[in-house]
Amino acid sequence: MWIKTFLIPKRIQELKKEFKEKGAQEFIKSLGWKVVLAIIIFYLIRDSFLYLLLPYLIAKGLFF
């Protein structure tokens, strides 16, 4: 279990704890648009990799 806490930055651990204590609505209210922006950027990067970059690299023969 210590590996999980070692790999996760302290700030993320604090935010996770705050989310569990306050709930989703209060958490978003307290941090505002930062949370929404972080979620949008995360999914934008993830989906870009999954649906654009990965198929392109497979078609080029760099993977598999």
N, C-alpha and C positions, 0 to 999 in steps of 0.2 A: 504494500500500500504506500510505502514511503516513496517509491519510484514515481507514482502518479503525482504526489505533491511536489516532488523534486523537479519534474518536467514542466509543470504548469506554473507560469509566472505568478508572483505574489498578488499583483493587481487583479488578475483573472480570478484567483481564489477568493479575494475580497468581494469582487463583484458577484461571484457565484453565491457566496454566503448571504450577501445583501438581497439577492433575488429570492433565495429561499425564505428569508425572514419577512420581506415586504410583500412578495407576490409580484406577478407580472405587471399589473397596472401601476402600482406605486413605484416599481423599479423604473419603468419607462418614464413616468412623470418626474422622478428625481434626476434622471440623467438626460432626459429630453431627446433631441434629435440624434445625439451621438449613438444611441443604441440602434435606432432605425437605420442610420447611415452605415454602421458597422455590419448589420445583417444584410443590407442590400449589397455592399461591397463583397462580403463573403460569398454570397450566392452568385454574384456576377463573375467573380474569379473562378469559382468552382464549376459553374455551368459553361463558362468559356473554355475551360480545359476539357471538360467531358464531351462537349458537343461540337467544338470547333478544332481545337489543337490536337487532341488524341486521335480522332478519325483522320485528320490530315497526316499525322506522323505514321499511322498505320498504313495509309494509302501510299506514302512515300517509301515504305519498307523499313523504316527506322525501328519499329517495334514489331515483334513476331516475325 
